[in-house]
């Protein structure tokens, strides 16, 4: 049947027949949900895998800052004893999972690979959960810069100073959606004649500010919409770590008595700050 004939048929009937024709002839494929902007694992100081984690928790030993001193010693006097101190950070991986069950009839009648689509989306949700855990951990920052209605240049430089005054090197600024909008409205960063970074406009803000890599995270992957107003300046070599006891694992499920099949996906993961002074949080109202 020609497309014109289909249009005429749909328009001349009461709509019921036309409604049945639309999914069969015009929309036979699934349009997947949009991918969210997530935080990549390379931002973590260290990622520990299953083979490195013995037991249900994992403890990391950290050298304490400024715990050894060199003192002036007189001739013939005893040299003063001193040593470095240590502190620990414990990761306790938590299990996250989702079970997918689909009837045989749904698979037979579907116009697209239903099980594959569900598994693919489940994989995205695990990645979004990891970003949520990272942001939650960053909330433990040692310092917070309180901004106004919009982020300012002074807010960014103050948070950079928070790290530098404790001998850390600011490497990245992780930003929510409203912060991104604020930055786009600061002409210093986008006008070439003011030595701005025009790359931010042409590449979706994947540029730098004062040497900081600008990394956006989706508000819809954050713990709540409030995080659209937050930014985090970090030293990526010191800020946080990720412990993965079980990476994303899928087990196929067959339930003959229910005439169903599906999959169970799980992982065990924990994210924790290593050094809170290597993170400074910026808030706006």
Secondary structure, DSSP 8 states (H G I E B T S, - for coil): --HHHHHHHHHHS-SHHHHHHIIIII--S-----------GGGSSEEE-GGG--SS-EEEEEE-TT--------TT---------EEEEEE--EEEEEEEEEEHHHHHH-SS-HHHHHHHHHHHHHHHHHHHHHHHHHTT-SEEEE--SS--HHHHHHHHHHHHTTT----EEEE-HHHHHHHHT-GGGT-GGGT--THHHHTTT-SEETTEEEEE--GGGSSSGGGGGEEEEE-TTTSEEEEEEEEEEEEEEEEGGGTEEEEEEEEEEEEEES-GGGEEEEE--
